[in-house]
Amino acid sequence: MTTRLLEAIAREERGVLFTVIEGGSLGARLLVLETGEHVGDGVPSSIAARADELIRGHRSQIVEGEGLRVFAEIYGPPPRLFVYGAVDTAEALCAAAQLLDWRTIVADARAAFATRERIPSADELLVAWPEDALAQVAPDHDTAVVVLTHDDKFDIPALKAALASEAFYIGALGSRRNQERRRERLLEAGLTDEALERLSGPCGLDIGAETQPETALSILAEIVAVHSHREGGRLAASEHRIHAGVD
């Protein structure tokens, strides 16, 4: 069990380690990887069957079932932030995400923009058109996508490809007027109203952001809220626990 868990961590495989903390099989452990591999026993199949749901929820927590209380500990690589458009706000986003230990990827078709001098905080830089960049990154359920360009030849294919992926968050910068125009273009490109419900535009929380660092903070705050399944309002008005921890 321990050996396989250490291997999974080293290989950055996603999984959940179930440990019975109360009940008849106290201390039993079961590792369930996202691939479906099971290592260990003593945890009911009804609880093990929740592995995919728990992995996609991104949070360790206590689950109950069949008279047991079980701690579900989530393992996996850090979330990824993919930004299309190597503009100043992209650098601010990467610098902020770096503080969270998230992995950042910035892409742009313009080689003069996607440079280490302009975007020093990105973990990876790609010079590629939107479809190629998104195909290479392959956004999954732990990837956020933000489109910062203001050009239909970049915006539309980038958002269309992102909306076809599993990305948990898809945001686009721009005024409400630009968002409406962009929405019309996406509908013309074959997307449905239902698909566009996943698009956050204008992206970010309403914090009165004016500067690029403030805009990056606003966007990243919304991304973290979505990742944590929160609305992103004021804590003083929230009925949830302050910290998204174990109940």
ChimeraX attribute file (.defattr): number of C-alpha atoms within 10 A of each C-alpha:
attribute: neighborCount
match mode: 1-to-1
recipient: residues
	/A:1	13
	/A:2	9
	/A:3	8
	/A:4	11
	/A:5	19
	/A:6	11
	/A:7	12
	/A:8	17
	/A:9	15
	/A:10	11
	/A:11	11
	/A:12	13
	/A:13	15
	/A:14	19
	/A:15	27
	/A:16	27
	/A:17	23
	/A:18	29
	/A:19	22
	/A:20	23
	/A:21	16
	/A:22	15
	/A:23	15
	/A:24	13
	/A:25	17
	/A:26	15
	/A:27	14
	/A:28	17
	/A:29	21
	/A:30	20
	/A:31	27
	/A:32	24
	/A:33	22
	/A:34	16
	/A:35	10
	/A:36	12
	/A:37	9
	/A:38	16
	/A:39	15
	/A:40	13
	/A:41	15
	/A:42	15
	/A:43	22
	/A:44	14
	/A:45	9
	/A:46	11
	/A:47	17
	/A:48	19
	/A:49	12
	/A:50	14
	/A:51	22
	/A:52	17
	/A:53	9
	/A:54	19
	/A:55	23
	/A:56	17
	/A:57	16
	/A:58	21
	/A:59	18
	/A:60	20
	/A:61	17
	/A:62	17
	/A:63	17
	/A:64	14
	/A:65	12
	/A:66	11
	/A:67	10
	/A:68	18
	/A:69	20
	/A:70	24
	/A:71	20
	/A:72	27
	/A:73	19
	/A:74	22
	/A:75	20
	/A:76	19
	/A:77	14
	/A:78	14
	/A:79	19
	/A:80	21
	/A:81	27
	/A:82	29
	/A:83	30
	/A:84	29
	/A:85	25
	/A:86	27
	/A:87	18
	/A:88	15
	/A:89	21
	/A:90	28
	/A:91	22
	/A:92	21
	/A:93	28
	/A:94	26
	/A:95	18
	/A:96	18
	/A:97	23
	/A:98	16
	/A:99	8
	/A:100	12
	/A:101	11
	/A:102	17
	/A:103	18
	/A:104	24
	/A:105	21
	/A:106	29
	/A:107	28
	/A:108	23
	/A:109	18
	/A:110	14
	/A:111	12
	/A:112	10
	/A:113	17
	/A:114	24
	/A:115	18
	/A:116	12
	/A:117	8
	/A:118	15
	/A:119	23
	/A:120	15
	/A:121	21
	/A:122	27
	/A:123	15
	/A:124	15
	/A:125	21
	/A:126	20
	/A:127	18
	/A:128	17
	/A:129	17
	/A:130	25
	/A:131	16
	/A:132	17
	/A:133	22
	/A:134	22
	/A:135	12
	/A:136	11
	/A:137	15
	/A:138	14
	/A:139	23
	/A:140	15
	/A:141	17
	/A:142	20
	/A:143	24
	/A:144	25
	/A:145	27
	/A:146	28
	/A:147	27
	/A:148	21
	/A:149	20
	/A:150	15
	/A:151	10
	/A:152	13
	/A:153	11
	/A:154	19
	/A:155	21
	/A:156	21
	/A:157	18
	/A:158	25
	/A:159	25
	/A:160	19
	/A:161	17
	/A:162	29
	/A:163	21
	/A:164	11
	/A:165	18
	/A:166	15
	/A:167	20
	/A:168	19
	/A:169	24
	/A:170	24
	/A:171	23
	/A:172	26
	/A:173	21
	/A:174	17
	/A:175	12
	/A:176	11
	/A:177	10
	/A:178	15
	/A:179	17
	/A:180	14
	/A:181	12
	/A:182	21
	/A:183	19
	/A:184	12
	/A:185	15
	/A:186	21
	/A:187	15
	/A:188	10
	/A:189	12
	/A:190	9
	/A:191	16
	/A:192	12
	/A:193	11
	/A:194	8
	/A:195	13
	/A:196	17
	/A:197	10
	/A:198	15
	/A:199	19
	/A:200	18
	/A:201	22
	/A:202	18
	/A:203	25
	/A:204	21
	/A:205	19
	/A:206	13
	/A:207	12
	/A:208	9
	/A:209	15
	/A:210	9
	/A:211	10
	/A:212	16
	/A:213	18
	/A:214	16
	/A:215	22
	/A:216	24
	/A:217	21
	/A:218	20
	/A:219	25
	/A:220	22
	/A:221	18
	/A:222	23
	/A:223	27
	/A:224	17
	/A:225	15
	/A:226	15
	/A:227	20
	/A:228	14
	/A:229	12
	/A:230	14
	/A:231	12
	/A:232	17
	/A:233	12
	/A:234	7
	/A:235	11
	/A:236	7
	/A:237	7
	/A:238	12
	/A:239	7
	/A:240	9
	/A:241	10
	/A:242	9
	/A:243	7
	/A:244	13
	/A:245	10
	/A:246	13
	/A:247	8
